Amino acid sequence: MTPNDKLSATEDGGDAASAGLPSYGGYEYQILATVWLGLELTLSGRAAAIIVEPPSAEDVAAQLDVPAEAAASHIEVGKFLQIQIKLRNKFLWNRRAFGALLAGRIKKGTPGPAPRERPVEYLKTTPSCHYILLTNAPVDSGLQNFVI
């Protein structure tokens, strides 16, 4: 079962007990995806643990720990994963939307804490890091080379 399976059941009217306001859909998706990632990465032996809400302010982080010959993707052993989880119901991910997610938007005059470091910034300074977007939405054909 993937995070999308549970969400699809709710959207189709399947599980009324977990259905809520639409604004909670993304939060529920993030919880389900985090549990799925934790089980998938730790039970498969690819990571000893995951970090939920790491200091980078992404949703999940994990240190890969799998022999190179057993790796299921092109991500190298010892790489640190920063994983952002996004539910997107109406739109696909195009270059502009993905770029905005990576670089963020500058909000002038907004009170509150300083904005978090954006993925583009920490990827430039941390070569051992891989940024992964886990989403339910399709990806524009211009981004297909980045799908794993």
N, C-alpha and C positions, 0 to 999 in steps of 0.2 A: 504494500500500500504506500503510495506517495502522498505528500501533502495535498496534492490536487484532488485525489480520490475523495478525501473527507470533505473538502470544500465543495466539490461537485454534488455530493449527496445533500448538503445543506441548501445549496442554491436551487436544487430540483425539488425542494420541499421534503427531503428525506428525513432529516433529524431536526425536528422542531425545537427540541430542548436546547440545542446549541445555536440555533438561529437567533440573531439579535439585530440591533441596529446596523445598517450598512457600514457605519464608521468603525465598527468593531471587527468587520470582516478581515481587514489587513492584520489586525492584532491577533486574531484567532489563527490566521494563516501562518503568521510568524511563529506562534507557539507550536503548531503542528509540525512545521518545517524544522524547527530547532530540535524537537524530540526525534524526528526522523533522521536528521543529520547525526545527532548523538548516537543513536542506535546503529546507523549505517557505518559510521566511521570507527566507533569503538568495538562493536561486536565483530566487524570484519578484520580487526587488527591493524587498520590503516592509521589509527591514532590512539594514543593512550587515553585521551580525554579531549573534551571541547571546552571552550571558554564562552559563556553566554554573556553578552554585553561587555566585551573586552574594552580596555582603555581607549582603543581607537574609535569607540562609539559605533562600530559596525554591530551587526546582530550576533554573529558567532565567529570565533577564531579557533583554529586547530593547527597543531604541528603534525605534519605527516610523518609516519614512522612505518614504512613498508619497504621491503627489499625491492630494488629497481626491477628485477625480473618479474615481480608479482604486481607491479603497478598497472592499473587499468586505464590510465590516461597518460598524456604527455607531461603531466605535472611531476616534477622530480621529487625524489625522497628528500626529506629534511626541509622542504619548503613550508613556509608558514602561510596558512590560508586566512584571509579576511573575507567573510561571507556576509553579504547584504541580502536580506530577504524582502521581496516586494510583491504584493498582490496587485494585479493590474487587470481590472475587469473589462474595460471598454477599448483599450488601445494596445497596439503592438509597440514593442521597443524599437524606435528608429534611432538614427545617429544623434539627432538633436536631444531626444529624451535621455538617451544613455550618456551623452556628453554632459548634460546638466546634472545627472546623478553623480558622475565622476568628479566634476569640477565644482559643483555647487553654484549657488547664486549669492551674490553679495547683496545683503540687505542693509541699506544705509539708514542710520537713525533708529534702529530697532533696539529697545532696551533689553537687558538680560545678559547672560553669559556670552563670552566670545564664541563664535561658531567653531564647530569641531573641525579637525584637520580632514581635508577631503582626500579621497582615494588617490587622486592624481599626485597630490603632494607626498603622501607616504610611499607610494610606489616609486617615485623618483629617488628617494633616499634609502629605500630598503629593497635591494635587489632580490633578497630571498623570499619576498612576499608575493603571493598571488591573490588578486582580487576576484571574487566570484559573485555573480548576481544570480540568486536562486529566485525564479519567478514562475508564475503560471501563464504568463502571456507569451504569444508568439514573438519572434524576432524578425525584423525587416531583413530582406535579402542582402542588403549592404553590410550586415553584421554577422552573417552566417559563418564566416571564418573564425569567429570568436566563440562559437557554441561548442560546449563539451558535454 
